[in-house]
Amino acid sequence: MKKLLPSIALSFSICAAGVTGFALDPAEWQFRQTFDIDRAGPVRIAAPADTLGAAQPDLRDLRILSPDGAELPCAFLKLPAARAAYETTKTLHRTAALELNAAKKELAVTIKTGTDERLESAELLIPDTTDYLLPARVEISGDGRTWETLARGQALFRRGRGQGSRYGAVVQNTLSLNRRAAAWVRVTIAFETAPVAVTGAQLRTVTETAARSAAPDEAVEARIVSTEQRAGETLLTVDLGAANLTLSALEFTINDPLFMRGVTLSAGEKNAGEKNVLSRGDTIYRVNVGNQIAAHKITLDLDGIFVPARQIVVHIENGDSPPLDVRSLNAKRRPVHIAFNPTVAGRHVFLSGNPRAVAPRYDIVALSDQFANLPVTEISTGAIAATPDYRPPAPPSEPGQFTKRALFWVALALVVAVLLFVIGRLLPKTEK
């Protein structure tokens, strides 16, 4: 890190020469938020959620001012997800060998993995359109003869589209493999009347990569502000505290002991039209049927969806079942990190809330990858506040307005020149 900082500082000093050639007028930014930096030199900080919420969705209007009011060039860092910092995943499509044991009422699904990478999960491809709820035993093997049991009573289920359903069937056919490496995977499904049809499988592998700087997800103070019951559906309006957040997870606190529900997220509006749908096809469930099946999934992995609105609407499909007793929601977001080079310690300012602002073209943006290894500097921020002398920025010039203005002045100059010429001819001449 000590060797890295001088080169970063040099790059920052070069970038400092790339400040925009016009003076920024802070009065054209509607909001400001102060924060303190305890030292000069290259830093990496996390942007406050409320400042992100006051900015434009693409953050083109977010600016930083130094203690003397000068604009400081900055760059938004492209942060890998916390998981992507140390591992990557891929999906492998595999055929499945089926062995039916009618006496035991079991269907064994055997999958040759064809990889030595660690296995995160196996998803069985089951085209059945009828409902089912079946327990499964998951095993792995290195040679196809000796098997190790990973789990028993894992839930496989499908809950079909009921009357008034909007979002299709709720399906859970994915089984954890505990990130173990194996040459073979076997899933044994117990049934009472008839087995399900399995046409293949998808394996998800996990591969370690070199460690990179990755910011952990941050908690969001999600709050349920209203609950509405519609035909076959519950709508939860959830306030996230700020707009323009990138959500990575949404966890439910639910009291019900047995449920399987489809969930859709939309931004801002209660009607989940295609334009405002954020996430669709997710499932939450809790299944506890004696000693046969015990499984649950109450967290949605949102994988960094961008939410332009402060509020989201959670659509829970109930079908003919009673609404769930949802007590609360916990959310996590991916932070937005900014790199810049304060020349002095002291009180700096975030500016946001200028819809007419154009994204600045700082030199530092092209070099932002060099600053990803900077440690995150904790900052002390004040509350976001309205700019006291706020003045809405002037609207952009209309096409051709400059040309019309120039022609006006040229015509006026010609008129003045002609008038001066005429007046000069009319004036009496002085005799020598």
N, C-alpha and C positions, 0 to 999 in steps of 0.2 A: 504493500500500500504506500510506503514511504517513497518508493521509486515511481509509483504511479502518479502521486499528487503533483510533482513538478511538471510532468508532461501535460497533465490535465490543466494545471494553472496556466501553462503556456498557451494551450489551445483556447482556454477561456479568454486570455488576453488578446489573442488574435480575433476571437469572436466579438470581443467588446468593440472592436473597430467597425463591426457590421451593424451598429445601431441605425435605425431608420433615419432617413435624412430630414424628417420633419418633426416638429415638436409636438409631443402628445399633450392634449388638453384634458386633464383629469376630470374637469367639470362635465364632460360628455359621457362619463361612465356613471351609471346610476348608483352603484354600490361600491363600498370600500371596506376592507378588513385589514387591520394592522396585525403584524406579527414581528417578533423579535428574533434577531440573529446575533449570537454571542461572539462571533468572530468573522473576520474577513477571509476570503478565499473560496474555492469551489465547494458547493454544497448540493445536497440532494434532499428535498423535503417532500412531505405528503401534502397535497392540496386539501384544505378543509372542505368537508361535504357541503356546508352551506354556501361557500363561495362557488363551488361547482354548480350548485342548484341555481344560483343567480346568474350564471354565465349562459351563453348560447350553447346549444347541444354539442357543437363541435369544438367548443372552448376557444374559438377564434378571437374572442374579445378579452380573454384573461391576460392581464398585464401585471407586472411587478414594478414598483417604484422604490428607489433607494431612499435613505433618510433625507437626502437633499432634494427629493422630488424628481430625479432623473429616471428615465425608463431603463430598466435592466433587461438585456437579452436573456431569454430562457428557452428551455426545450422540454417538452413532455416526453418522458422516457417510455419506451415500449417494454412493459413489464411482462415477463412470462408468468403464467399461473404458478401458484406455489408448487403444484405437483409437477408441472412441466420443467421445473428447475432441476429436478434430479431424475426424472424418468419420462419415457414416452410410451405411447400405446399404439397398437395397431390391431386390426381385425382380420382373422383368417377364416375362410369359408371351408368347411370340411363335410365330407359325407359321413353317414352314421350307419353302423351295422346294428340291426334289430334282432333280438332274440326273445320270443314270447314263451313264458312259462305259464300255461293255462292252469296248472294245478295250484301254483302259488299265487296266481293272479298278479303276475309281475311282467313288466316289459323292460328288458335291459337294452339300453342304448349305448353302444361302444363307439368311441371316437378316437382315431389315430391322430395325434396332434401334429406330427411332422415338424416339430420345432423343439429346441432345447431352451427356449426363453421361458421366463416365469409366466404362469397363466393366471390371469385375474378372474376370468369368468367364462362360463359356457352358456350360450343361448340356444335352446332347442327350437328348431323351426317346426311349428305345429300348425298346419293349415285348418284344423277343425274349426267349424263355426258354431258348434254347440258349446254350452257352458260346461266347465269341469273344475274340480278342486281336488288335486291329487297330491299325495306325499311322495317325495323322491329321496333316494339315498345317493350320495355323491362319493365316488371312489376314484383314486388315481393309481397308476402302476407304471413301473419302469420297463417291464418285460411282457405285460399282457397276461401274466399268470398269477403273480402275487399282487394283491390289492390292498391298499390302505384306505380306510374310510375317513373322509373329511367331515361329513355331516349326514345326519339322518333327519327325516321329517321336514325337509325343505318344501316349501309350497310352490306348486305349479297350478296356475288357475287362469280361467277366462270367464269374464262376466260380460255377457252379450249386450247388445244394444236393446234397451227397453223402450217402452212407449214414451215418446217425448224426448228421447235422448238426442243430444246435439253433437256429441264428440266421439261416438263409436265405442267399440268394446274396450274393456279394461283387461289387459293381458300381463301376466307375469310368468315368463319362461326362462329367466336368467338366473343362473346358480353360481355362487361364489366358489372359486377354486383356491382361495387363500394365497394367491401369488406363489404357488408351488410349481416347480418344473416337473413334467411327466411326459412319458411317451404315449400313454393311453389315459383316457378319461372314460369312466363308465357311470351312467346315470340310470338307476333302477327305479322305475315308476310303478307304484302299487295302484291297483284299480279294483272296483267292486263288480261292475257290470261289463264294461268293455274298455280296451286300451285306447289311448289317443294315437293319432297318426303322427309320426315324426319323419320328416323328409330330409333332415340334415341338421347341421349345427354351425354356429359361429363362435370361434374362440377369440377372446381378447387377451393379448399378451402385454407384458410390461417389460421394458428394457431400460436399464440404468444408463444415464448419460453423465457427462461431466457436470459437476455442480456449477450453477450460475447464481448470480444474485437474484433472488426472487422475494417479493414482499408477501408476507402472510396476509390472508384476507382479514378485513376489518369488520367488526360487528356493526350492524345497522339497527337503530332503535325502531323496529317495525311496530306499528300500533294498529289494531283493528278498530276502525272508526265507525263502521256500520256493518250490519248483517241483514241480508234480505233473502227470503225464501221464495223461490219461484217453482213452477211445476217441474219436479224432478231435479232441481238444481239449487245449490246454496251459493250466494254471492257475498264474498267478504271484501269490503273496501279497506285497503291497508295503506296507511300513511308511512312513507319511508323517511320522512324528515327533510328530504331534499330531492330535487330532480337531477337528471343527468348522472345517475349512478350505474355502475356495472355490477349486477348481482351475480354471485357465484353459487349461492345456496339459499334455500328456504326450508326451514324446519317447523313442523306442526307440533303443537301440544294438544293431544286428543285423548279424551277419557274413554271412548268406546273400546270394548275388548275385541270386537270382530267387525272388520269392514274391508272393502275393496272399492276404491273410488278413483275415477279419472279426474285429472286436474288440468285446467287451462288457465294461463295468466294473460291478462290484457292490460294495456296501459291507459289509465285515465278514465275510460268509458266502461259502462257495465255491459254493453252489447259487444261481444267478442267478434267483431268483424275482422276480415283478413288483414286490414290495414293496421290495426292496433294490437293484434295478437303477438305476444312475446314468446310464449311457450305453449305447446300443445302435445298431447299424447303421453304426458307423465302420469304416473300411478302412485298412490299412497295406499298402504294396506297394513292391517294387523290380523294375523290368522293364528288362532290358538285352539286347535281341535284335539283335546285330550292329549295323549302321548304320541299321536301320529304326525301332526303338523304344528310347527311353532315357528313363525317368521313374522317380520315386520319391516316396513319401509315408510318412514314418516318424514324423510328429508328429500327434497328435490335438488338434484345436481343441475344447476342452471348453466354452468360452463361459461359464465361471463356474458350474460345478455345485457344489452344496454337499455336502460329505462329512461326515456326522455321526460316522463311526467313524475311528479312528486308522489302520486298515488297509483297503486296497481289494484286490479280487481282479480281476486282468486275465485275461479268458477269450479265448484266441486259438484260433480255429477252424482246425484243420489239415485236416479232411477225410481224404483218403487220403495226404496228403503228410507227410513226416517233420516233427517239431517244429522250430521255428526256433531258431537259436543266439542267444538274447537275452542280451546281456552286461550291460546295465544300463538304467535308466530315469532320465530327468530330468523333474521336474515343476515347474510354476509355479503360484502362487496369487495371487489378488487380496487385497491387504492390507485390514485393518480399521482405519480411522482414527477417532480419538476427539478431540473438541474439549472443552476445559474451561478454567477460569480459576484457575490457582494464585495464591493471595494472597501467597505467599512462595516464594523459591527453597529447594531442599533435597530431602530424601529423602521421596518419596511412596510409596504402597503400592497395588498392585492386589489386590483380594480376589476370589476365585472359588471355586466349589464349594459352592453352597448350593441344593439342589434345591427347597427350600421358599420361596425368595426370590420376591418379586413384582416385576415390572418397575417401577422408580421412575417417577414422573410429574414430571420436571423441566421447568421452563419453557424451559430451553435447547433441548429437543428440538424445540419448535415453531419455533425460530429457527435451526436447525442449518444451513440453506442459506446463511445469511450468513457462515458460518465456512469455507466450502469453499475460499475463496481464501487462507486462511492458509497460509504456508509450513510444510512438515513439519519439526518440531523433532526432531532426533536425541536419543534418550535412552539412558542407560547403565542397563542392567537387571541385577539379580542373578538367581540361579537361583530357580526356583519352589520353594517349601518348604511343608511342612505347618505349619499353625497350631499353635503349641506348646500352647495351652490350648483346643484345639478342643472344642466342645460341640455335638453335633447339635441343630439347632433343634427346638423342640417341635412335635408334629403339629398341624395345624389343628383348630380346634374342630369337633365334629360338629354337623350341623344340629339346632337345637333345644336344644343344650347350654346356651347362655346363658339361654334361657327356663326350662329346668328348674332351673338354678341360682338364677335370680331367684325362681321360685315357691317353691323350698326356703326361701330366706331370708324371704320374705313369710310363709310358713306358720310358720316358726320364730318370727318376730316376733309373729304372732297368738297362738301358743301361750304365749309368754312374757307377753304382755299379759293373756291369760285367767288364767294362773297368778297373776300379780300382783294381778289383780282378786279372785280367790278368796281368796288369802292375806290381802288387805286386808280382806275381809269376815269372815274367821275370827279375825283378831286382836282381842283385847279392846279395847273402846272406852275411851278415857280420859275420865273424868268431869271436867267443868269445875267 
